[in-house]
Amino acid sequence: MVLAPFVLAVLVAAQPGPSPQGGSTPPGAMSAPPLVAGEEACAAESDYAAGFDALVRGQDAQALELLERVMLVCPGHPYAPELARLARTRLEPGARLAQDTLTRPVVAESEASSKEAPSKGARASLTVVQTLHGITQGILLCEIANCQDTRAYVAVSLLGGGAGAALSLLATRSGLTPGQAAAINSGTVWGFGYGLSSIGSFDLDGDSSTGAVMAGALGFTGLGILVAELARPTAGQVSLTNSGGLWAGVVAGLLMATQSGETQDFFIIEQGVVSASLITFALVSRHLEISRGRVLLIDAGGILGGLVGLSALFLALNDDHGDALLVGTAVGVVAGLGTATLLTRDFDAPEDVPAVSIFPAAMGRHGGMGLAVLGQF
């Protein structure tokens, strides 16, 4: 900000001094008039420095006022007219509009990538899933209560569905992001899955098995609410966590199916593998910016990889080699997931499209009108 006054001081110092013969100038030599001619011009130079600083800070109106004051006191100032013209041009509506247009996409993109905004679709998806959750809980509760009348099942399921819908809508009046809705709904689905697998893990039957399913769904739904409220994940992060737990369970199940053992041990190991994978991918996803679309493409790669592995071994061998088919399918799933992850590495990258703006502006030294083009590359 002090560069221009410094240049002025250097130019003043560079002027030729008086000759040793008493100040006479040799014939043919020209000396520029000093930039600071007197006390009045000194005051103008302070206004010039303040105007220059205001122009750098973007305070164009204040800069223009100060620079015009300089030009009144010192009409021959070498820099004030050009800087005043720059300030006057920047005050025009077209220039302001162009500046805002160029800066807006960068700010909007950075904010969109950092967090999700609440949406009505998220509330709708939460309401649908939790309504089904409430209906299922009502049916299971009536099963434990040994309801003898079909109308009792209908009444309790209707009551449960209404409670699920009402709670979902009332609790999300302030808004809900897609990631938060996905976290809660995923907790509900995983809760039913863990409840069903607990029947095999703990060898439950009767009302105990029904109660395990109800408790699992309610417990994991509550866990999903805590994750949604405290971690505030995005939809892509939740999808990555779900896919990690799902595919880990699939691969572990295929490999364990080749071994002979107790069914109870199978469910216990499956629950342990899935739980560890869910926790691992939940932590990993916190440091990734990934979209739900990319996760779906990776899931498609896992499906295609499993089919390719199964088909290749089935054609090379026959259906008598069941263990080899299972292992080949598991290997194909892992290879497909890895390949899809590699191929979609640029899926979420921002598109390299420059932001270009065209606006009318004063062009040239004499203020002629024209069109200016600004671009961000």
C-alpha positions in Angstrom: 0.0 0.0 0.0 3.0 2.3 0.4 4.5 1.4 -2.9 3.2 4.4 -4.9 4.4 7.1 -2.3 7.8 5.3 -2.3 7.9 5.6 -6.1 7.0 9.2 -5.9 9.8 9.8 -3.4 12.3 8.0 -5.7 11.2 10.1 -8.7 11.7 13.3 -6.7 15.1 12.3 -5.6 16.1 11.4 -9.2 15.4 15.0 -10.4 18.6 16.8 -11.5 19.8 19.2 -8.8 21.0 22.8 -9.2 24.2 23.4 -11.1 27.3 24.4 -9.2 27.3 27.8 -10.9 24.4 29.1 -8.9 21.4 27.2 -10.1 21.5 28.0 -13.9 20.4 25.2 -16.2 22.6 24.3 -19.1 21.1 25.0 -22.6 19.2 22.0 -23.9 18.7 20.3 -20.5 15.1 19.8 -19.2 14.2 19.2 -15.6 10.7 17.9 -14.6 8.8 20.0 -12.1 8.9 18.6 -8.6 5.9 16.4 -7.6 5.6 18.2 -4.2 5.6 22.0 -4.9 4.5 23.4 -1.7 2.6 23.1 1.6 -0.8 22.8 -0.2 0.5 20.0 -2.4 1.9 18.2 0.6 -1.6 17.9 2.0 -2.8 16.6 -1.3 -0.1 13.9 -1.2 -1.5 12.7 2.1 -4.9 12.5 0.5 -3.4 10.5 -2.4 -1.8 8.0 0.0 -5.1 7.5 1.8 -7.0 7.2 -1.5 -4.5 4.6 -2.7 -5.0 2.5 0.4 -8.8 2.8 0.2 -8.6 1.6 -3.4 -6.6 -1.4 -2.4 -9.0 -2.3 0.3 -11.9 -2.2 -2.2 -13.4 1.1 -0.7 -13.9 2.6 -4.2 -16.3 5.4 -3.2 -13.9 6.7 -0.5 -10.9 6.3 -2.8 -12.6 8.3 -5.6 -13.5 11.1 -3.3 -9.9 11.4 -2.0 -8.4 11.1 -5.5 -10.7 13.8 -6.9 -9.6 16.1 -4.0 -5.9 15.5 -5.0 -6.7 16.4 -8.6 -8.3 19.7 -7.5 -5.2 20.7 -5.6 -2.7 19.2 -8.0 -4.1 18.8 -11.5 -0.8 17.6 -12.9 -0.5 14.7 -10.5 1.0 11.8 -12.5 -1.0 9.0 -10.9 -4.2 10.3 -9.3 -6.2 10.7 -12.6 -5.6 7.1 -13.6 -6.4 5.7 -10.2 -9.6 7.8 -10.0 -10.7 6.5 -13.4 -10.1 2.9 -12.1 -12.2 3.6 -9.0 -14.9 5.2 -11.0 -15.0 2.2 -13.4 -15.2 -0.3 -10.5 -18.2 1.6 -9.0 -20.3 1.0 -12.2 -23.0 -1.6 -11.7 -21.7 -3.8 -14.5 -18.3 -4.1 -12.9 -19.8 -5.0 -9.5 -22.1 -7.6 -11.1 -19.1 -9.2 -12.9 -17.1 -9.3 -9.7 -19.9 -11.0 -7.8 -20.5 -13.5 -10.7 -16.9 -14.5 -10.7 -16.6 -15.0 -7.0 -20.0 -16.7 -6.3 -19.4 -20.1 -7.9 -16.2 -20.7 -5.8 -18.0 -19.8 -2.5 -21.1 -21.8 -3.4 -19.1 -24.9 -4.4 -16.9 -24.8 -1.2 -20.0 -24.5 1.0 -21.9 -27.3 -0.9 -19.0 -29.7 -0.6 -18.5 -29.0 3.1 -22.1 -29.9 4.3 -25.5 -30.8 3.1 -28.6 -28.6 3.3 -31.9 -29.8 4.8 -34.4 -31.0 2.3 -38.0 -32.1 2.1 -37.0 -35.3 0.4 -35.0 -36.3 3.5 -38.0 -35.8 5.7 -40.2 -37.8 3.3 -37.8 -40.7 3.2 -37.5 -40.7 7.0 -41.3 -40.7 7.4 -41.8 -43.6 5.0 -39.2 -45.8 6.6 -40.3 -45.0 10.1 -43.9 -45.6 9.3 -43.1 -49.1 8.1 -41.0 -49.5 11.2 -43.9 -48.6 13.4 -46.2 -51.0 11.5 -43.7 -53.8 12.0 -43.3 -53.0 15.7 -47.1 -53.1 16.1 -47.4 -56.5 14.5 -44.5 -58.0 16.5 -46.0 -56.5 19.7 -49.3 -58.1 19.0 -47.5 -61.4 18.3 -46.0 -61.3 21.8 -49.4 -60.4 23.3 -51.0 -63.4 21.6 -53.6 -61.3 19.8 -56.5 -63.7 18.8 -58.4 -61.4 16.6 -57.2 -60.2 13.2 -58.7 -56.8 13.9 -56.3 -56.4 16.8 -53.4 -56.9 14.5 -54.8 -54.3 12.1 -55.5 -51.8 15.0 -52.0 -52.2 16.6 -50.2 -52.0 13.2 -52.2 -48.8 12.3 -51.4 -47.3 15.7 -47.7 -48.1 15.3 -47.5 -46.7 11.8 -49.3 -43.5 12.8 -46.9 -43.1 15.7 -43.9 -43.6 13.5 -45.1 -41.1 10.9 -46.1 -38.5 13.5 -42.9 -38.7 15.4 -40.9 -38.4 12.2 -42.7 -35.3 11.1 -42.8 -33.6 14.5 -39.2 -34.2 15.3 -37.9 -32.8 12.0 -39.9 -29.6 11.8 -36.6 -27.6 11.9 -35.2 -29.5 8.9 -33.3 -32.7 8.2 -30.4 -33.4 5.8 -30.3 -36.4 3.5 -27.3 -37.7 5.5 -29.2 -37.5 8.8 -32.2 -39.3 7.3 -30.0 -42.0 5.8 -28.3 -42.5 9.2 -31.5 -43.0 11.1 -33.1 -45.2 8.4 -29.9 -47.3 8.1 -30.0 -47.8 11.9 -33.5 -49.2 11.7 -32.6 -51.6 8.9 -29.4 -52.8 10.5 -31.4 -53.2 13.8 -33.8 -55.6 12.2 -30.9 -57.5 10.6 -29.1 -57.8 13.9 -32.3 -58.8 15.7 -32.9 -61.6 13.2 -29.3 -62.8 13.3 -29.4 -62.8 17.1 -32.0 -65.5 16.9 -29.3 -67.8 15.4 -26.5 -66.4 17.5 -28.2 -67.0 20.9 -30.5 -69.9 19.8 -33.7 -68.0 20.6 -37.2 -69.1 20.0 -40.8 -68.0 20.7 -41.3 -64.6 22.4 -37.6 -64.2 23.0 -36.9 -64.2 19.3 -39.6 -61.7 18.6 -38.5 -59.5 21.4 -34.9 -59.6 20.1 -36.0 -58.3 16.7 -38.1 -55.5 18.3 -35.2 -54.5 20.6 -32.7 -54.6 17.8 -34.8 -52.3 15.6 -35.5 -49.8 18.4 -31.9 -49.9 19.7 -30.2 -49.3 16.4 -32.8 -46.6 15.5 -31.8 -44.8 18.6 -28.1 -45.2 17.7 -28.8 -43.8 14.2 -30.5 -40.8 15.8 -27.4 -40.1 17.9 -25.1 -40.4 14.9 -27.3 -38.1 12.9 -27.4 -35.5 15.6 -23.8 -35.6 16.7 -21.8 -36.6 13.6 -24.1 -35.0 11.0 -22.9 -37.3 8.2 -23.5 -36.8 4.5 -25.6 -39.2 2.4 -22.4 -40.4 0.7 -20.7 -41.2 4.0 -23.7 -43.2 5.3 -23.8 -45.1 2.0 -20.1 -45.9 2.2 -20.5 -47.2 5.8 -23.5 -49.4 4.8 -21.7 -50.8 1.8 -18.6 -51.6 3.8 -20.6 -53.5 6.4 -22.7 -55.3 3.7 -19.9 -56.4 1.5 -17.8 -57.5 4.4 -20.7 -59.7 5.6 -21.1 -61.1 2.1 -17.5 -62.0 1.6 -17.2 -63.5 5.1 -20.4 -65.5 4.6 -19.1 -66.9 1.3 -15.8 -68.0 2.8 -17.4 -69.5 5.9 -19.9 -71.4 3.8 -16.9 -73.5 2.6 -16.3 -74.7 6.1 -18.3 -77.1 8.1 -19.4 -75.8 11.5 -22.2 -74.9 13.8 -24.8 -72.5 12.6 -24.6 -70.5 15.8 -20.9 -69.9 15.2 -21.7 -68.7 11.7 -24.0 -66.0 12.9 -21.7 -64.9 15.7 -18.8 -64.5 13.3 -21.0 -62.7 10.8 -22.2 -60.2 13.5 -18.6 -59.6 14.6 -17.3 -59.0 11.0 -20.2 -56.8 10.1 -19.9 -54.7 13.3 -16.2 -54.2 12.8 -16.7 -53.2 9.2 -19.4 -50.7 10.0 -17.3 -49.0 12.7 -14.2 -49.0 10.4 -15.9 -47.6 7.4 -17.8 -45.0 9.5 -14.5 -43.7 10.8 -12.9 -43.8 7.4 -15.8 -42.0 5.8 -15.4 -39.0 8.2 -12.2 -38.1 6.2 -13.7 -38.6 2.7 -15.9 -36.5 0.5 -17.8 -39.1 -1.4 -21.2 -39.1 -3.0 -24.0 -41.6 -2.9 -23.7 -42.0 -6.7 -20.1 -43.1 -6.5 -20.9 -45.6 -3.8 -23.7 -47.1 -5.9 -21.2 -47.5 -8.8 -18.8 -49.3 -6.5 -21.6 -51.5 -5.3 -22.4 -52.3 -9.0 -18.7 -53.2 -9.5 -18.9 -55.7 -6.6 -22.0 -57.3 -8.0 -20.5 -57.6 -11.5 -17.2 -58.9 -10.0 -19.0 -61.6 -8.0 -20.9 -62.7 -11.1 -17.8 -62.8 -13.2 -15.9 -64.9 -10.6 -18.8 -67.3 -10.3 -19.4 -67.6 -14.0 -15.7 -68.1 -14.8 -15.2 -71.0 -12.4 -18.6 -72.5 -13.3 -17.6 -72.6 -16.9 -14.1 -73.9 -16.1 -15.2 -76.5 -13.6 -18.7 -77.7 -12.9 -21.3 -77.4 -10.2 -19.7 -80.2 -8.2 -17.0 -77.9 -7.0 -19.2 -75.9 -4.7 -16.4 -74.6 -2.4 -14.4 -73.4 -5.4 -17.4 -71.5 -6.7 -17.9 -69.8 -3.4 -14.3 -68.8 -3.1 -14.3 -67.6 -6.7 -17.4 -65.5 -6.1 -15.8 -63.9 -3.0 -12.6 -63.1 -4.9 -14.6 -61.6 -7.8 -16.5 -59.4 -5.4 -13.3 -58.0 -3.9 -11.8 -57.5 -7.3 -14.9 -55.8 -8.6 -15.1 -53.5 -5.6 -11.4 -52.5 -6.0 -11.7 -52.0 -9.7 -14.8 -49.8 -9.4 -13.2 -47.8 -6.7 -10.2 -47.1 -8.9 -12.2 -46.3 -12.0 -14.5 -43.9 -10.2 -11.8 -42.0 -8.4 -12.6 -38.8 -10.4 -16.4 -39.2 -10.2 -16.8 -36.5 -7.5 -14.2 -34.1 -8.9 -15.5 -30.7 -9.8 -15.9 -30.1 -13.5 -13.3 -27.7 -15.0 -15.7 -25.3 -16.5 -14.5 -21.7 -16.4 -16.9 -19.0 -15.1 -17.1 -16.3 -17.8 -18.9 -13.0 -17.5 -19.4 -10.3 -20.1 -20.4 -6.8 -18.9 -20.4 -3.2 -20.2 -17.6 -1.0 -18.9 -15.8 2.2 -19.7 -12.8 1.3 -21.8 -9.7 3.2 -22.7 -8.2 6.4 -21.5 -11.0 8.6 -22.6 -13.9 6.6 -21.1 -15.2 4.9 -24.3 -17.8 2.3 -23.8 -17.3 -1.4 -24.7 -17.6 -4.9 -23.5 -15.3 -6.5 -21.0 -14.9 -10.3 -20.6 -13.7 -11.8 -17.3 -13.0 -15.5 -16.8 -12.0 -17.7 -14.0 -9.8 -20.6 -15.1 
